[in-house]
Amino acid sequence: MRVKSAVSLLVLALATAALPGCGGDDASDRGTAPAAATPSAAPSAPDVAAPAASPSARAGFGSAKPSPSPATLAFRAGNPAGRAAVPAEARAVDTSRPTRTVGSGTPASCTSAAVVKAVAAGGVITFDCGPAPVTITMKATAKVVNAHGPRIVLDGGGKVTLSGGGSRRILYLNTCDPAQGFTTSHCQNQDHPQLTVQNLTFTGGNSTGEKAEGGGGGAIFVRGGRVKVVNSRFVDNRCDRTGPDLGGGALRVLSQFENKPVYVVGSTFTGGVCANGAALSSIGVSWTVLNSVFRDNQAVGTGANPARGGTPGGGSGGAIYCDGNEFTVRLAGTIVERNTANEGGGAIFFVSNNRTGTLSITSSTLRRNPSKGFETKGFPGIFFLGARPPTVTSSRLS
């Protein structure tokens, strides 16, 4: 069910406590499915795995310390029954000693301006907005300054919602944007800044009309450095409704350092709408998605990629859209359901133009993800072109 207002988000929080490998010029993207493929292993499994405790360690792209807080434990996102192991670098960052804090104990002190200022300054950022959940409606997009950091961590403590108000992108990182400063001579492949968002809700983000780097990324846009999402929710985010290769109603990612994966851990994506990849979208980027949920996202473009004559293009990857050359996507302990694509891949659209990319699905459930145009035979909800058929283990595809 989609959450339609800030009020319902608060109730939910309380209740549930030029780029390398750029696609688009390969006619096969359009949907001429490969020969029938059979999953390498697809035994029937329960819709969700047996419950397992959430990761106790707090590791960023580096250190790890156990320090859960009551506020964090009250906030629930992702698939709580997912049992995929979470590597140390994919876990939440220790924010017990923040660099800076947004707010001074009251909801009124937690403003858009304070968030923008804190993100620009960088470091480990927490919120002090009072004891109750709060929604901060952004009046401007919060942008990372590339010389600050090298880590930028936003931890909402399970009580903070950042809203784009349906009119703007919420968060932006781009190492190749001169306005945010160049910090190396190779902006497309540098290890910083390293952005982590955790224990937050992002809603109402909208990047419609954004042209830089091809657009997309209704809630968060990232090019360069590294990005990680932990224990967060993305609700009703948007990007342009048409276009052959743009996407990411929630998250658009390009040019990650040495093609290291974007980690998405214990997070939920619902109600996203975009031309392609209504939750996640990337070009030439690897993903590791663990113990997460994708539900009711819609790829609404028409004409696929490259766009058929007389169409604006798009409509692929109801939840996830990945294009490029050498990259991998791994889903484990994850539920993908009721997502739709006007063209290919109601759940996942995966095209590795040079046929080197791989997709693996482990201990996951993909169900009721209609592809209205095309999909790969034997893999419901998936359109795939890569090195070999997707590896499916202890999972259900239907």
VMD Tcl script that draws the C-alpha trace (Angstrom):
set ca {
  {0.00 0.00 0.00}
  {1.35 3.41 -0.82}
  {1.76 6.00 1.89}
  {0.09 9.17 0.74}
  {0.91 11.75 3.35}
  {3.42 12.80 5.94}
  {0.85 11.90 8.60}
  {0.63 8.33 7.43}
  {4.41 8.10 7.33}
  {4.56 9.14 10.97}
  {1.95 6.57 11.86}
  {3.91 3.94 9.99}
  {7.08 4.85 11.81}
  {5.38 4.43 15.13}
  {3.49 1.31 14.18}
  {6.26 -0.62 12.57}
  {8.82 0.83 14.98}
  {30.03 9.47 -22.44}
  {30.10 7.22 -19.26}
  {31.94 3.86 -19.32}
  {29.62 1.09 -20.39}
  {26.71 3.40 -21.15}
  {23.89 1.50 -22.81}
  {21.28 2.69 -25.22}
  {22.83 1.94 -28.62}
  {22.30 -1.81 -28.53}
  {19.19 -2.81 -30.42}
  {18.90 -5.91 -28.24}
  {17.96 -3.69 -25.29}
  {14.59 -3.22 -26.91}
  {13.35 -6.64 -25.97}
  {14.28 -9.35 -28.43}
  {14.52 -11.96 -25.72}
  {17.32 -14.52 -25.82}
  {16.61 -18.18 -26.24}
  {14.68 -19.83 -23.47}
  {16.73 -20.02 -20.31}
  {16.17 -22.22 -17.31}
  {17.17 -21.10 -13.81}
  {20.30 -22.87 -12.68}
  {18.61 -23.66 -9.43}
  {15.12 -22.58 -8.45}
  {13.63 -24.86 -5.84}
  {10.44 -23.72 -4.20}
  {11.01 -21.82 -1.01}
  {8.84 -19.98 1.47}
  {7.99 -16.43 0.53}
  {10.24 -15.18 3.28}
  {13.08 -16.80 5.10}
  {13.14 -17.58 8.78}
  {13.57 -14.51 10.99}
  {17.08 -13.47 11.82}
  {18.43 -10.73 13.99}
  {19.40 -7.45 12.38}
  {23.14 -6.82 12.07}
  {24.49 -5.71 15.41}
  {27.75 -4.26 14.18}
  {28.03 -0.68 13.01}
  {30.45 -0.61 10.13}
  {30.78 2.13 7.60}
  {33.06 1.90 4.64}
  {35.64 1.09 7.29}
  {35.14 0.76 11.06}
  {32.68 -1.41 12.94}
  {31.34 -1.01 16.47}
  {28.17 -2.30 18.11}
  {26.05 0.66 19.23}
  {22.34 0.20 18.53}
  {20.05 2.87 19.92}
  {16.43 2.52 21.07}
  {15.27 4.91 18.34}
  {16.94 2.83 15.67}
  {15.49 -0.41 17.01}
  {11.95 1.03 16.89}
  {12.24 1.75 13.17}
  {11.60 -1.11 10.78}
  {12.40 -1.26 7.09}
  {13.22 -3.99 4.62}
  {12.47 -7.69 4.97}
  {12.72 -8.58 8.68}
  {12.64 -12.29 7.77}
  {15.54 -11.95 5.36}
  {18.54 -13.95 6.48}
  {21.21 -12.90 4.00}
  {24.54 -12.30 5.70}
  {25.56 -8.64 5.74}
  {29.29 -7.97 5.27}
  {30.96 -5.54 7.64}
  {31.30 -2.72 5.13}
  {27.59 -2.94 4.30}
  {26.40 -2.38 7.87}
  {25.26 0.85 9.44}
  {27.87 3.40 10.45}
  {28.57 4.12 14.12}
  {27.04 7.54 14.74}
  {27.42 7.61 18.52}
  {29.86 10.52 18.18}
  {28.43 12.71 15.40}
  {30.37 15.48 13.72}
  {27.26 17.65 13.68}
  {23.59 17.50 14.63}
  {20.55 18.88 12.82}
  {18.14 20.42 15.30}
  {18.24 21.39 18.96}
  {15.56 19.19 20.45}
  {12.38 20.47 18.81}
  {10.65 19.79 15.49}
  {10.86 23.49 14.60}
  {14.64 23.42 14.86}
  {14.89 20.71 12.19}
  {14.65 22.71 9.00}
  {15.50 22.25 5.36}
  {18.19 24.92 5.66}
  {19.80 23.04 8.55}
  {19.88 19.82 6.53}
  {21.37 21.55 3.48}
  {24.04 23.19 5.64}
  {24.94 19.97 7.43}
  {25.24 17.93 4.23}
  {27.43 20.59 2.63}
  {29.69 20.57 5.71}
  {29.96 16.77 5.66}
  {30.92 14.32 8.37}
  {28.65 12.17 10.52}
  {25.24 13.85 10.80}
  {22.47 12.98 13.25}
  {19.16 14.64 14.13}
  {17.75 16.04 17.38}
  {14.16 16.94 16.55}
  {12.43 15.87 19.73}
  {11.01 12.52 20.83}
  {8.38 12.12 18.10}
  {8.81 11.32 14.42}
  {9.21 14.41 12.25}
  {9.01 15.24 8.55}
  {11.39 17.84 7.14}
  {10.15 19.24 3.83}
  {13.15 20.27 1.80}
  {13.06 23.73 0.25}
  {16.28 23.00 -1.63}
  {18.22 19.89 -2.55}
  {20.92 18.96 -0.05}
  {24.22 18.69 -1.98}
  {27.48 17.07 -0.96}
  {30.57 19.26 -1.30}
  {33.20 16.92 -2.67}
  {36.07 18.33 -0.62}
  {34.21 17.65 2.63}
  {34.12 14.29 4.27}
  {35.53 11.98 3.09}
  {32.50 10.34 4.72}
  {29.06 11.87 4.77}
  {26.62 9.95 6.95}
  {22.99 10.87 7.51}
  {21.35 8.94 10.35}
  {17.71 9.74 11.05}
  {17.53 7.55 14.13}
  {14.36 5.98 12.74}
  {12.35 9.14 13.40}
  {13.17 11.48 10.52}
  {11.50 11.74 7.13}
  {13.06 13.91 4.45}
  {10.44 15.01 1.93}
  {10.93 16.56 -1.48}
  {7.40 17.88 -1.28}
  {6.72 16.32 -4.67}
  {8.73 19.06 -6.34}
  {12.47 18.46 -5.90}
  {15.25 15.95 -5.52}
  {16.24 15.46 -1.89}
  {19.95 14.55 -1.91}
  {22.73 14.93 -4.50}
  {26.35 13.79 -4.79}
  {28.37 14.24 -8.00}
  {32.16 14.12 -8.04}
  {32.14 15.34 -11.66}
  {30.03 18.43 -11.00}
  {32.32 21.50 -11.00}
  {29.80 23.34 -8.84}
  {30.52 20.84 -6.06}
  {34.29 20.96 -6.62}
  {36.78 18.62 -8.24}
  {38.94 16.74 -5.75}
  {40.87 14.44 -8.12}
  {41.90 14.39 -11.77}
  {39.70 11.34 -12.35}
  {36.29 12.28 -11.00}
  {34.65 9.26 -12.61}
  {36.67 6.82 -10.49}
  {37.53 8.06 -7.01}
  {36.87 6.52 -3.62}
  {35.37 9.62 -1.97}
  {33.08 11.09 -0.87}
  {31.49 8.04 0.71}
  {27.81 8.67 1.35}
  {25.74 6.58 3.76}
  {22.06 7.10 4.50}
  {20.58 5.06 7.33}
  {17.49 4.92 9.53}
  {15.75 7.50 7.32}
  {12.61 7.82 5.23}
  {12.71 9.60 1.87}
  {9.39 10.60 0.35}
  {8.05 12.96 -2.29}
  {11.38 13.30 -4.05}
  {10.99 14.40 -7.67}
  {13.78 14.95 -10.20}
  {11.48 15.55 -13.17}
  {13.17 17.97 -15.55}
  {16.67 17.50 -14.12}
  {19.06 17.21 -17.08}
  {22.53 16.87 -15.51}
  {24.08 13.44 -16.13}
  {20.91 12.35 -17.89}
  {18.54 12.99 -15.00}
  {16.88 10.48 -12.69}
  {17.28 9.99 -8.96}
  {14.04 11.37 -7.57}
  {15.14 10.98 -3.95}
  {18.93 10.57 -4.31}
  {21.31 11.06 -7.24}
  {24.91 9.85 -6.99}
  {27.79 9.93 -9.42}
  {31.25 8.97 -8.18}
  {32.67 7.98 -4.82}
  {30.54 5.38 -3.08}
  {27.03 5.21 -1.69}
  {25.32 2.87 0.77}
  {21.70 2.62 1.98}
  {20.89 0.89 5.28}
  {17.58 0.45 7.11}
  {15.79 3.16 5.16}
  {12.46 3.62 3.40}
  {11.72 5.24 0.06}
  {8.07 6.10 -0.48}
  {6.38 7.71 -3.51}
  {9.44 9.18 -5.20}
  {9.44 10.27 -8.86}
  {11.58 11.06 -11.88}
  {10.82 11.80 -15.53}
  {8.07 9.62 -16.94}
  {9.67 9.19 -20.37}
  {13.15 8.62 -21.72}
  {15.07 5.55 -22.92}
  {17.84 5.34 -20.34}
  {17.06 7.59 -17.38}
  {15.66 6.17 -14.22}
  {15.71 5.81 -10.48}
  {12.52 7.05 -8.89}
  {14.30 6.55 -5.57}
  {18.00 6.16 -6.37}
  {20.13 6.75 -9.50}
  {23.80 5.80 -9.32}
  {26.68 6.22 -11.81}
  {30.48 5.78 -11.74}
  {31.16 3.99 -8.47}
  {34.81 3.63 -7.41}
  {36.44 0.64 -9.11}
  {32.93 -0.72 -9.73}
  {32.58 -1.67 -6.08}
  {28.95 -2.45 -5.32}
  {26.29 -0.14 -4.05}
  {24.97 -1.81 -0.89}
  {21.25 -1.64 -0.18}
  {20.55 -3.36 3.12}
  {17.31 -3.83 5.04}
  {15.48 -1.15 3.12}
  {12.05 -0.70 1.53}
  {11.08 0.91 -1.79}
  {7.39 1.52 -2.49}
  {5.31 3.64 -4.83}
  {8.13 4.84 -7.07}
  {7.28 6.07 -10.58}
  {9.77 6.76 -13.37}
  {10.39 6.07 -17.05}
  {12.66 3.16 -16.03}
  {13.84 1.66 -12.76}
  {11.15 3.11 -10.54}
  {13.18 2.22 -7.43}
  {16.84 1.74 -8.48}
  {18.59 2.67 -11.72}
  {22.19 2.70 -12.89}
  {24.58 2.49 -15.83}
  {27.68 0.35 -15.43}
  {27.21 0.02 -11.65}
  {27.16 -3.13 -9.50}
  {24.59 -3.67 -6.73}
  {24.31 -5.90 -3.67}
  {20.75 -5.82 -2.32}
  {20.19 -7.64 0.96}
  {17.08 -8.28 3.06}
  {15.09 -5.57 1.32}
  {11.61 -5.06 -0.15}
  {10.50 -3.57 -3.49}
  {6.75 -3.19 -3.85}
  {4.30 -1.31 -6.10}
  {6.86 0.56 -8.21}
  {6.06 1.42 -11.85}
  {8.22 1.95 -14.94}
  {5.82 4.05 -17.00}
  {7.82 5.02 -20.10}
  {6.90 3.77 -23.56}
  {9.14 2.55 -26.37}
  {11.96 0.75 -24.49}
  {15.67 1.41 -25.13}
  {16.62 2.49 -27.75}
  {13.24 4.09 -28.25}
  {11.04 2.66 -30.96}
  {10.19 5.08 -33.72}
  {7.53 7.54 -32.71}
  {7.92 6.88 -28.97}
  {9.77 8.77 -26.23}
  {11.39 5.59 -24.88}
  {11.51 3.92 -21.49}
  {9.19 1.62 -19.62}
  {11.64 -1.04 -18.37}
  {12.60 -2.26 -14.92}
  {9.57 -1.83 -12.69}
  {11.78 -2.01 -9.61}
  {15.38 -2.22 -10.84}
  {16.99 -1.05 -14.09}
  {20.64 -1.83 -14.79}
  {22.43 -1.14 -18.07}
  {26.07 -0.93 -19.11}
  {28.88 -3.38 -19.69}
  {30.77 -5.06 -16.83}
  {28.70 -5.11 -13.67}
  {27.00 -7.53 -11.30}
  {23.72 -7.50 -9.43}
  {23.06 -9.69 -6.41}
  {19.76 -9.98 -4.53}
  {19.56 -12.02 -1.33}
  {16.86 -12.27 1.33}
  {14.77 -9.83 -0.69}
  {11.11 -9.57 -1.73}
  {10.18 -7.99 -5.08}
  {6.43 -7.93 -5.69}
  {3.67 -6.08 -7.55}
  {6.05 -3.93 -9.57}
  {5.16 -3.25 -13.21}
  {6.92 -2.31 -16.43}
  {5.21 -1.02 -19.55}
  {7.99 -2.67 -21.56}
  {10.51 -5.18 -20.18}
  {11.31 -6.55 -16.76}
  {8.44 -5.90 -14.37}
  {10.85 -6.66 -11.51}
  {14.35 -6.38 -13.00}
  {15.74 -5.13 -16.31}
  {19.38 -6.18 -16.76}
  {21.35 -5.56 -19.96}
  {25.10 -6.05 -20.12}
  {25.92 -4.76 -23.59}
  {29.17 -6.74 -23.86}
  {27.54 -9.79 -22.25}
  {29.87 -9.95 -19.27}
  {27.44 -8.98 -16.52}
  {25.91 -11.43 -14.05}
  {22.73 -11.55 -11.97}
  {22.21 -13.78 -8.93}
  {19.10 -14.20 -6.81}
  {19.34 -16.08 -3.51}
  {16.73 -16.84 -0.84}
  {14.41 -14.26 -2.37}
  {10.85 -14.01 -3.68}
  {9.89 -12.30 -6.94}
  {6.15 -12.51 -7.61}
  {3.43 -10.72 -9.53}
  {5.76 -8.37 -11.42}
  {4.13 -8.04 -14.85}
  {6.25 -7.17 -17.88}
  {3.73 -5.76 -20.34}
  {6.12 -5.89 -23.29}
  {8.79 -8.57 -22.92}
  {10.76 -10.69 -20.49}
  {13.18 -13.61 -20.56}
  {11.47 -16.97 -20.86}
  {11.72 -18.99 -17.67}
  {12.38 -15.93 -15.47}
  {9.05 -14.23 -14.65}
  {9.42 -10.49 -14.18}
  {13.00 -10.37 -15.48}
  {14.52 -9.29 -18.77}
  {18.15 -10.34 -18.89}
  {21.07 -10.15 -21.31}
  {24.42 -11.07 -19.80}
  {27.22 -13.59 -19.48}
  {24.94 -16.51 -18.65}
  {21.38 -17.06 -17.40}
  {20.64 -15.59 -13.97}
  {21.66 -17.80 -11.07}
  {18.58 -18.48 -8.95}
  {19.03 -20.33 -5.66}
  {16.45 -21.19 -2.97}
  {14.15 -18.56 -4.42}
  {10.66 -18.32 -5.89}
  {9.95 -16.56 -9.19}
  {6.31 -16.37 -10.24}
}
mol new
graphics top color blue
foreach p $ca { graphics top sphere $p radius 0.5 }
foreach p [lrange $ca 0 end-1] q [lrange $ca 1 end] { graphics top cylinder $p $q radius 0.2 }
display resetview
